[in-house]
């Protein structure tokens, strides 16, 4: 008789040093070759103090549920903005197999999601990455992009608070690229090959007129209906892709706002990761094309990453 494996309890401090960014990107790519996920999300509470419960089932992988809180004001209290846990269940028996620290799953899911999108959509010779924002996600993006895309040799970081960008740059070690905080966002946007934006913005910080031909734009920060990072000009000009139609269209301001204004339609989204990972997919068509990838997250991505983490830690 088959016996279920012992329950794993995996914390950030015990696990993170044993994980590889290229392997995280590969885990997401392989996960998208499985049948499409069944997903359900629940959001509760006010905009500045929200609890989210995200659940998924993927045939061949199993079940997962991540419940976490996002409290915007926690930084001033000396507490994490995001707190929670991910539960992983065996797809054959329903047994609980792992409890994974939610910030650990989110860290690797979020950055690997963006890097997978960039690996499929950015120009292969893209060498200059601009990270907009200087929080925890931004630091993970620098690590993930430079580890998984070795052609990146220059990384610029911009934040509304220059001291925060400078502190983040000073705290990053072992990055195989030239790393610098920059003061002028418009100038930095106009020089970069890849823009990766991870802010809490509720109005655009990236304007389409700033973006040069051939740029790949990776939008991460907006995860609710009242949030966005790019203006209508950029969204209407670019070739649009998302990580998941199910978790972005109708849910996130980055797409809802330009659809409401008439700048784009739902059909403007040309594909998601389920499309992009497959041979013959519509990806970048020319070196001058501007591509936008909206990283909206989703429980299916959490499940792919959490099961990978559990597999790595189980040896």
Residue pairs with C-beta under 8 A, 6 or more apart in sequence:
4 90
4 93
4 95
4 97
5 97
5 314
7 96
7 97
7 98
7 99
8 97
8 98
8 99
8 100
8 310
8 313
8 314
9 98
9 99
10 98
10 99
10 100
10 101
10 104
10 309
10 310
10 313
11 101
11 104
12 101
12 103
12 104
12 107
15 101
15 104
15 309
15 313
16 104
16 107
18 312
18 313
19 108
19 309
19 312
20 147
21 108
21 111
21 112
21 115
21 143
21 144
21 147
21 148
22 147
22 148
23 308
23 312
24 108
24 109
24 111
24 112
24 144
24 305
24 308
25 112
25 115
25 116
25 119
25 144
25 148
27 112
27 304
27 305
27 307
27 308
28 109
28 112
28 113
28 116
28 273
28 301
28 304
28 305
29 116
29 277
30 304
31 58
31 61
31 300
31 301
31 303
31 304
32 273
32 274
32 276
32 277
32 304
33 277
33 278
34 58
34 59
34 60
34 61
35 58
35 59
35 60
36 274
37 56
37 57
37 58
37 298
37 299
37 300
37 303
38 56
38 57
38 58
39 54
39 55
39 56
39 244
39 246
39 247
39 298
39 299
39 300
40 54
40 55
40 56
40 299
41 52
41 53
41 54
41 55
41 247
41 251
41 298
41 299
42 52
42 53
42 54
43 50
43 51
43 52
43 224
44 50
44 51
44 52
44 53
45 51
47 72
47 224
47 226
48 71
48 72
48 73
49 69
49 70
49 71
49 72
49 73
50 69
50 70
50 71
50 224
51 67
51 68
51 69
51 70
52 66
52 67
52 68
52 69
52 70
53 65
53 66
53 67
54 65
54 66
54 67
54 297
54 298
54 299
54 302
55 63
55 64
55 65
55 66
55 299
56 63
56 64
56 65
56 298
56 299
56 300
56 302
56 303
57 63
57 91
58 91
58 300
58 303
58 304
59 91
60 91
61 91
61 303
61 304
61 307
62 88
62 89
62 90
62 91
62 97
62 303
62 307
63 88
63 89
63 90
63 91
63 94
63 303
64 86
64 87
64 88
64 89
64 299
64 302
64 303
64 306
64 307
65 86
65 87
65 89
65 299
66 84
66 85
66 86
66 87
66 102
66 105
66 106
66 299
66 302
66 306
67 84
67 85
67 102
68 82
68 83
68 84
68 85
68 102
68 106
69 82
69 83
69 84
70 81
70 82
71 79
71 81
71 83
72 81
72 200
74 80
74 81
75 81
80 103
81 136
82 102
82 103
82 106
83 102
83 103
84 102
84 103
85 99
85 100
85 101
85 102
86 98
86 99
86 100
86 101
86 102
86 105
86 302
86 306
87 96
87 98
87 99
88 96
88 97
88 98
88 99
88 100
88 303
88 306
88 307
88 310
89 95
89 96
89 97
90 96
90 97
97 310
98 306
98 307
98 309
98 310
100 306
100 309
100 310
103 136
104 309
105 302
105 305
105 306
105 309
106 297
106 302
107 136
107 137
107 140
108 140
108 305
108 309
109 297
109 301
109 302
109 304
109 305
110 137
110 140
110 198
110 220
110 295
110 297
111 137
111 140
111 141
111 143
111 144
111 145
112 144
112 148
112 305
113 243
113 273
113 295
113 297
113 301
114 141
114 144
114 145
114 196
114 218
114 220
114 293
114 295
115 144
115 145
115 148
115 149
116 273
117 218
117 241
117 243
117 273
117 276
117 293
117 295
118 126
118 145
118 149
118 194
118 196
118 216
118 218
118 293
119 148
119 149
120 276
120 277
120 281
120 283
121 216
121 241
121 276
121 283
121 284
121 291
121 293
122 149
122 193
122 194
122 216
122 284
122 291
123 193
123 214
123 216
123 284
123 287
124 151
125 151
125 193
126 149
126 151
126 152
126 193
126 194
126 216
127 151
127 152
127 153
127 154
127 193
128 152
128 153
128 154
128 155
128 156
128 191
128 192
128 193
128 194
129 142
129 145
129 146
129 152
129 154
129 155
129 156
129 177
129 192
129 193
129 194
129 196
130 155
130 156
130 157
130 158
130 182
130 188
130 189
130 191
130 192
130 194
130 195
130 196
131 138
131 141
131 142
131 155
131 156
131 157
131 158
131 196
131 197
131 198
132 138
132 158
132 159
132 185
132 195
132 196
132 197
132 198
132 199
132 205
132 206
132 229
133 158
133 159
133 197
133 198
133 199
133 221
134 157
134 158
134 159
134 161
134 164
134 165
134 167
134 168
134 181
135 164
135 198
137 198
137 220
137 221
138 157
138 159
138 168
138 198
139 168
139 171
139 172
141 196
141 198
141 220
142 155
142 157
142 172
142 175
142 179
143 172
143 175
145 152
145 155
145 194
145 196
146 152
146 155
146 175
146 176
146 177
147 176
150 176
152 177
152 194
153 177
153 178
154 177
154 178
155 175
155 177
155 178
155 179
155 180
156 180
156 181
156 182
156 188
156 191
156 192
157 165
157 168
157 169
157 179
157 180
157 181
157 182
158 165
158 181
158 182
158 183
158 184
158 185
158 188
159 165
159 168
159 181
160 199
162 181
162 183
165 181
165 182
166 181
168 181
169 179
169 180
169 181
172 179
182 188
185 205
186 207
186 210
189 195
189 206
189 207
189 210
189 211
190 210
190 211
190 212
191 212
192 215
193 214
193 215
193 216
194 215
194 216
194 217
194 218
195 206
195 211
195 215
195 216
195 217
195 218
196 218
196 220
197 205
197 206
197 217
197 218
197 219
197 220
197 221
197 229
197 230
198 220
198 221
199 205
199 221
199 229
200 221
200 227
201 221
201 222
201 227
201 228
201 229
202 226
202 227
202 228
202 253
203 228
204 228
204 229
204 230
204 231
204 234
205 229
206 217
206 219
206 229
206 230
206 231
206 234
207 231
207 233
207 234
208 230
208 231
208 232
208 233
208 234
208 235
208 236
208 237
208 238
209 233
211 217
211 234
211 237
211 238
211 290
213 287
213 288
213 289
213 290
214 287
214 288
214 289
214 290
215 290
215 291
216 284
216 290
216 291
216 292
216 293
217 230
217 234
217 238
217 290
217 291
217 292
217 293
218 293
218 295
219 229
219 230
219 254
219 292
219 293
219 294
219 295
220 229
220 295
221 227
221 229
222 228
222 229
222 252
222 253
222 254
222 294
223 252
223 296
223 297
224 252
224 253
225 251
225 252
225 253
225 256
226 253
227 252
227 253
227 254
228 252
228 253
228 254
228 257
229 254
230 254
230 292
232 257
232 258
232 261
232 263
232 264
233 263
234 290
234 292
235 254
235 255
235 258
235 263
235 264
235 268
235 292
236 258
236 263
236 264
236 268
237 290
238 290
238 291
238 292
239 270
239 284
239 285
239 289
239 290
239 291
239 292
240 264
240 268
240 269
240 270
240 292
240 294
241 269
241 270
241 271
241 272
241 276
241 291
241 292
241 293
241 294
242 248
242 249
242 255
242 269
242 271
242 272
242 293
242 294
242 296
243 272
243 273
243 293
243 294
243 295
243 296
243 297
243 298
243 301
244 272
244 273
244 274
244 296
244 298
244 300
244 301
245 269
245 272
246 298
247 296
247 297
247 298
248 254
248 255
248 269
248 272
248 294
248 296
249 255
249 266
249 269
250 256
251 296
252 294
252 296
254 294
254 296
255 264
255 266
255 269
255 294
258 264
259 265
259 266
270 282
271 281
271 282
275 281
275 282
276 283
284 291
